[in-house]
């Protein structure tokens, strides 16, 4: 009986309460990785869309540029998006997300600019570096937003890989020395937080003044140190003991 009681208590104490899955609405699907919602699907589609034009742009960088740093950036684009394309396709199958198969109109226009620029020219290098750097900046902010808010562990891990890849691409593009940071429409300036203005000092109402009698009594109490009070009490105790013992002695001498 004692063994059975111990076993029951062990099961009760060791059992973890089941967490109820929140109902996030009809746009979410519960999966083994957590809820899959619009942001996760949008992430997969946007990364696939980026690969549809950044991969070809990287190949143009290798073929049309005489600048070794631009060519290096092209290699990073090709390798990075080959890895992301594989991961994106795998997750799209897992979650049943349909991916785009063609670059959008803006992306086709950027590729057209690179194709029209003369080979081995600084014009091509500038178009290559600036179009790709601006696009990567937009994508990086989007990735950070999804990574921060998603409850799906697979999408969270995927967003982390995407952020690392995009940051690598931004770094090598900036290293070309061709990025025009003065073009704040393409690359907005970072806004430094300004210090808040000094808050006005609240007016403190004057404290009520005590009456003169109370103030005098308080000063008199505060004027007597604690040590003097203690010595006075001790003297009274000693005097009382002395009188008590003296009275007993006198009674003994005079019965």
C-alpha positions in Angstrom: 0.0 0.0 0.0 2.8 2.4 0.9 4.6 1.6 -2.4 1.4 2.3 -4.4 0.9 5.6 -2.6 4.5 6.7 -3.4 4.0 5.8 -7.1 0.8 7.8 -7.3 2.4 10.8 -5.7 5.4 10.6 -8.1 3.1 10.5 -11.1 1.1 13.5 -9.9 4.2 15.6 -9.1 6.0 14.7 -12.3 3.1 15.2 -14.6 3.5 18.5 -16.6 0.3 20.5 -17.3 -0.7 20.4 -20.9 -0.5 23.8 -22.6 -3.5 24.7 -24.5 -2.8 25.8 -28.1 -4.1 29.3 -28.6 -6.7 29.9 -31.3 -5.0 32.5 -33.5 -7.7 32.5 -36.2 -8.4 30.9 -39.5 -5.2 32.1 -41.1 -3.1 29.9 -38.8 -2.5 26.2 -39.0 -1.2 24.2 -36.0 1.9 22.1 -36.9 4.4 20.1 -35.0 6.7 23.2 -35.1 4.1 25.5 -33.8 1.4 27.7 -35.5 2.1 28.5 -39.1 0.6 31.8 -40.1 0.7 34.5 -42.9 4.1 35.8 -41.8 5.8 32.5 -42.2 4.2 31.8 -45.6 5.1 35.3 -46.7 8.7 34.8 -45.6 9.1 31.6 -47.7 7.7 33.4 -50.7 9.8 36.5 -50.4 13.0 34.6 -49.9 12.2 32.4 -53.0 11.4 35.6 -54.9 14.8 37.1 -53.8 16.6 34.1 -55.1 15.0 34.3 -58.5 16.8 37.6 -59.3 19.8 37.7 -56.9 21.2 34.4 -58.2 21.2 35.6 -61.8 22.6 39.0 -60.6 25.4 37.2 -58.9 26.3 35.3 -62.1 26.3 38.6 -64.0 28.7 40.0 -61.4 31.1 37.2 -62.2 30.7 37.5 -66.0 30.5 41.3 -66.5 32.7 42.9 -63.8 36.5 43.5 -63.9 36.4 44.5 -60.2 37.6 41.5 -58.0 35.4 42.7 -55.1 32.3 42.8 -57.2 33.2 39.3 -58.5 33.6 38.2 -54.9 30.2 39.6 -54.0 28.8 37.7 -57.0 30.1 34.4 -55.7 28.6 35.1 -52.3 25.2 35.8 -53.9 25.3 32.5 -55.9 26.4 30.3 -53.0 24.1 31.9 -50.5 21.0 31.7 -52.5 21.7 28.2 -53.7 21.6 27.2 -50.0 18.5 29.3 -49.2 16.7 28.0 -52.3 17.2 24.4 -51.0 16.0 25.3 -47.5 13.0 27.3 -48.9 11.9 24.4 -51.1 12.1 21.9 -48.3 10.0 24.1 -45.9 7.5 25.0 -48.6 6.8 21.3 -49.0 6.5 20.7 -45.3 4.0 23.6 -44.8 2.2 23.4 -48.2 3.3 26.9 -49.4 3.3 27.7 -53.1 6.4 29.5 -54.2 6.8 32.0 -57.0 8.6 30.9 -60.2 9.3 34.3 -61.8 11.0 37.5 -60.6 8.5 40.4 -60.1 8.4 43.4 -62.3 10.8 45.5 -60.2 13.3 42.7 -60.0 13.2 42.2 -63.8 13.8 45.9 -64.2 17.0 45.7 -62.0 18.3 42.7 -63.9 17.6 44.7 -67.1 19.7 47.6 -65.9 22.6 45.2 -65.2 22.3 43.6 -68.6 22.2 47.0 -70.3 25.3 48.3 -68.5 28.6 47.8 -70.5 30.7 44.9 -69.4 33.8 45.6 -67.4 32.6 49.1 -66.6 32.1 51.1 -63.4 28.5 51.7 -64.5 27.8 48.0 -64.2 29.6 47.8 -60.8 27.5 50.7 -59.5 24.2 49.3 -60.7 25.1 45.9 -59.3 26.2 47.1 -55.9 23.5 49.7 -55.3 20.5 47.7 -56.5 21.5 44.6 -54.5 22.5 46.5 -51.4 19.2 48.4 -51.3 17.1 45.2 -51.8 19.0 43.4 -49.1 18.5 46.2 -46.6 14.7 45.9 -47.1 14.7 42.1 -46.8 16.8 42.2 -43.6 14.3 44.4 -41.8 11.5 42.1 -42.9 13.4 39.0 -41.7 14.0 40.6 -38.3 10.3 41.3 -37.9 9.3 37.7 -38.7 12.1 36.2 -36.6 11.0 38.3 -33.6 7.3 37.5 -33.8 6.9 33.9 -35.1 6.0 31.1 -32.7 6.9 28.4 -35.3 10.4 27.0 -34.4 11.1 25.9 -38.0 10.4 29.3 -39.4 12.4 30.9 -36.5 15.5 28.8 -37.3 15.0 29.4 -41.1 14.7 33.2 -40.5 18.0 33.1 -38.6 19.8 31.4 -41.5 18.3 33.9 -43.9 19.4 36.9 -41.7 23.0 35.5 -41.6 23.0 35.1 -45.4 21.6 38.5 -46.1 24.0 40.2 -43.7 26.9 38.4 -45.4 25.7 39.7 -48.8 25.3 43.2 -47.5 28.8 43.1 -46.1 30.5 42.0 -49.3 28.4 44.5 -51.4 29.5 47.3 -49.1 33.1 46.1 -49.4 33.1 46.8 -53.1 33.2 50.6 -52.3 30.5 51.2 -54.9 27.5 51.6 -52.6 26.1 55.1 -52.7 25.0 55.8 -49.1 24.0 59.3 -50.1 21.0 57.8 -51.9 18.8 57.9 -48.9 15.7 56.8 -50.9 17.4 53.5 -51.5 19.3 53.3 -48.2 17.5 55.4 -45.6 19.6 57.1 -42.9 19.5 55.4 -39.5 17.8 57.7 -37.1 19.6 58.1 -33.9 17.3 58.4 -30.9 17.3 62.0 -29.6 17.4 62.6 -25.8 14.0 63.5 -24.5 13.6 67.1 -23.4 14.2 67.7 -19.7 11.0 67.1 -17.8 9.8 70.1 -15.8 10.6 69.8 -12.1 7.3 69.4 -10.3 6.5 72.0 -7.7 6.6 70.7 -4.2 4.1 72.3 -1.7 5.7 73.6 1.5 5.5 71.3 4.5 3.2 72.5 7.3 5.2 74.1 10.1 4.7 72.8 13.6 3.4 75.1 16.3 5.9 76.7 18.7 4.9 74.6 21.8 5.3 71.3 19.9 8.6 72.5 18.4 9.9 73.5 21.8 9.0 70.1 23.4 10.4 68.3 20.4 13.7 70.2 20.7 13.8 69.4 24.4 13.3 65.7 23.8 15.9 65.7 21.1 18.3 67.6 23.4 18.5 64.7 25.9 20.9 62.1 24.5 19.9 58.4 24.8 23.1 57.7 26.8 22.1 60.2 29.5 18.7 58.6 29.8 20.2 55.2 30.2 22.6 56.3 32.9 19.8 58.0 34.8 17.7 54.8 34.8 20.8 52.8 35.9 21.4 55.3 38.8 17.8 54.9 40.0 18.1 51.1 39.9 21.3 51.2 41.9 19.9 53.7 44.4 16.8 51.5 44.9 18.9 48.4 45.6 21.1 50.4 48.0 18.1 51.6 50.0 16.6 48.1 50.0 19.7 46.4 51.2 20.3 49.2 53.8 16.9 48.7 55.2 17.4 45.0 55.7 20.7 45.5 57.4 19.2 48.0 59.9 16.4 45.6 60.8 18.9 42.9 61.5 20.9 45.1 63.8 17.8 46.4 65.7 15.4 43.5 66.1 
